[in-house]
Amino acid sequence: MSTDVDDGRDRAAELASPEAGQFGVPVDAICVGCGRIRVKRADPDEIGQASDVDPTDLKVSACTSFKHVCHRCGSATWWNPVAILTGLLEREQEGGE
């Protein structure tokens, strides 16, 4: 999924937020508690993938749920990946913000 989806969200800003986490592959994920969709970082191991996987080769259908903090729910909860944000990933790898 590209970072330029016109749905009113600024995924780059979400990724830059501390709420996204510091390490891992950027994914769009939905909180199972409140249904909020946010950009989160998920380590490949957390989403059922090999730690040495090329993130650009990931398919969201092969990823599992992972635990991350939901600031709306106020606790660590399960998130279901809905998209691998390859556009944000490529931007990071190029050193852009």
C-alpha positions in Angstrom: 0.0 0.0 0.0 1.3 3.4 -0.8 1.6 6.3 1.7 -0.5 8.5 -0.5 -3.9 6.9 0.0 -6.4 9.7 0.0 -8.4 8.8 3.1 -7.5 11.9 5.2 -4.8 10.2 7.3 -1.2 11.2 7.4 0.5 7.9 7.7 4.0 9.4 7.7 3.0 11.5 10.8 1.5 8.4 12.4 4.7 6.5 11.8 6.8 9.4 13.3 4.6 9.4 16.4 5.9 7.6 19.5 2.6 5.7 19.5 3.8 3.7 16.5 6.8 2.2 18.3 10.5 2.5 17.5 11.5 -0.6 15.7 9.9 -2.9 13.1 8.1 -2.9 9.8 5.4 -0.2 9.4 2.0 -1.7 9.1 -1.5 -0.3 9.1 -3.3 -2.3 11.8 -6.6 -2.4 13.5 -7.0 -2.6 17.2 -9.3 -5.5 18.2 -10.4 -3.6 21.2 -11.7 -0.3 19.8 -11.5 -0.8 16.0 -9.1 2.1 15.5 -6.7 1.8 12.5 -3.3 3.2 13.1 0.3 2.9 11.8 2.3 0.6 14.1 5.7 -0.9 13.8 5.8 -4.7 14.1 8.9 -6.8 14.3 8.8 -9.6 11.7 8.9 -12.2 14.5 5.8 -10.6 16.1 3.7 -11.0 12.9 4.7 -14.6 12.3 7.6 -14.0 9.8 11.3 -14.9 9.8 13.4 -12.2 11.4 15.5 -11.9 8.2 12.6 -11.5 5.8 12.8 -8.7 3.3 9.9 -6.4 4.5 9.1 -5.4 0.9 8.3 -9.1 0.2 5.7 -9.4 3.1 2.1 -10.1 2.3 -0.4 -8.9 4.8 -2.4 -12.1 4.4 0.6 -14.1 5.8 1.0 -11.9 8.9 -0.5 -12.7 12.3 -1.9 -10.5 15.0 0.6 -8.8 17.3 0.4 -7.0 20.7 1.0 -3.3 20.8 -0.2 -0.4 23.0 -3.5 1.1 22.0 -3.6 4.6 23.5 -7.4 4.8 23.0 -8.0 1.6 24.9 -5.3 2.5 27.4 -3.6 -0.9 27.4 -1.5 -3.4 25.3 -3.9 -5.2 23.0 -4.0 -7.2 19.9 -3.7 -5.5 16.5 -4.5 -7.1 13.1 -2.3 -6.0 10.2 -4.4 -4.7 7.3 -1.6 -3.4 5.1 2.2 -3.5 4.8 3.2 0.2 4.3 5.9 -0.3 1.7 5.8 3.3 0.6 6.7 4.4 4.2 9.3 1.7 4.4 11.0 2.8 1.1 11.0 6.4 2.3 12.7 5.4 5.5 15.3 3.3 3.7 16.1 6.3 1.5 16.6 8.4 4.6 13.6 10.6 4.0 11.0 11.7 6.6 
